[in-house]
Each structure stands twice: as C-alpha cells, then as structure tokens.
Amino acid sequence: MAAVQRGLGQQVGRAPHAELLARINELTAAHQELAGKPAPSEADRDRLQFPLTEAQDDPISARLALRNMMRRQGRPSG
C-alpha cells in the first residue's frame, strides 16, 4: 500500500501544474454533470410507480365491489 502511495506521489510530483489543474477541472465538471442526473434506478422507480399503484388499486376495487354486491344481495361477505 505504501509503495502505491509513493508511486502516486511521484506521478503527481512529476506532472506539470497546468495538466493537473486541467484534469481536476475535467473531473469536477464530470462530477457536476453526473450529480445533476437521477440514477437510472431512481428514474425507473419513478416511471413504474404509477402503473404499480394502478395495478394494486384494481384488485382492491374489485374486492370492494364484490363485497358491496354481496351485501346488497344479503349474503355474508366473509
């Protein structure tokens, strides 16, 4: 581990200052661009949430309608 750190330190020490600043600016810009975008999993979650809610509401509505129909006919709804 220490050898890796020394190697990186030597590379940084030898790199021209302007190149390091340019690379830092490049990485900072890339970070800001990525930070502004939602993660793919978040976008998928948001896109799928409405259909999921609708799909969950359908059986609930059907059970409620059946229960109400059974009550109107005088049958126990269990």
C-alpha positions in Angstrom: 0.0 0.0 0.0 2.8 2.4 0.9 4.5 1.6 -2.4 1.3 2.6 -4.3 1.1 5.8 -2.4 4.7 6.7 -3.1 4.2 5.8 -6.8 1.2 8.1 -7.0 3.0 10.8 -5.2 5.9 10.6 -7.7 3.5 10.8 -10.6 1.8 13.9 -9.1 5.2 15.4 -8.4 6.3 15.0 -12.0 3.1 16.1 -13.7 3.1 19.8 -14.8 0.9 22.0 -12.7 -1.3 23.1 -15.7 -2.0 19.4 -16.6 -3.1 18.7 -13.0 -5.4 21.7 -12.9 -6.9 20.8 -16.3 -7.6 17.2 -15.0 -9.1 18.5 -11.8 -11.4 20.8 -13.7 -12.3 18.0 -16.1 -13.2 15.6 -13.2 -15.1 18.4 -11.4 -17.2 19.1 -14.5 -17.9 15.4 -14.9 -18.9 15.1 -11.3 -21.3 18.0 -11.5 -22.9 16.6 -14.7 -23.4 13.2 -13.0 -24.7 14.7 -9.8 -27.4 16.6 -11.7 -28.8 13.4 -13.3 -31.0 11.0 -11.4 -29.6 7.5 -11.0 -31.2 5.0 -13.5 -32.8 3.1 -10.7 -34.5 6.3 -9.5 -35.8 7.1 -12.9 -37.1 3.5 -13.3 -38.7 3.6 -9.9 -40.5 6.9 -10.7 -41.6 5.7 -14.2 -43.0 2.4 -12.7 -44.7 3.8 -9.6 -48.0 4.9 -11.3 -48.6 1.6 -13.1 -47.9 -0.3 -9.9 -50.3 1.8 -7.9 -52.9 1.3 -10.6 -52.3 -2.4 -10.6 -52.7 -2.5 -6.8 -55.9 -0.5 -6.9 -57.6 -2.8 -9.4 -57.9 -5.8 -7.1 -58.9 -3.6 -4.1 -61.7 -2.0 -6.2 -62.9 -5.4 -7.4 -63.0 -6.8 -3.8 -64.9 -3.8 -2.6 -67.4 -4.0 -5.5 -67.9 -7.7 -4.8 -68.4 -7.1 -1.1 -70.9 -4.4 -1.8 -72.8 -6.6 -4.2 -72.9 -9.4 -1.7 -74.3 -7.1 1.0 -77.0 -5.9 -1.4 -78.0 -9.5 -2.0 -77.9 -10.3 1.7 -75.0 -12.7 1.6 -72.3 -12.7 4.2 -69.1 -11.1 2.7 -66.7 -13.2 4.8 
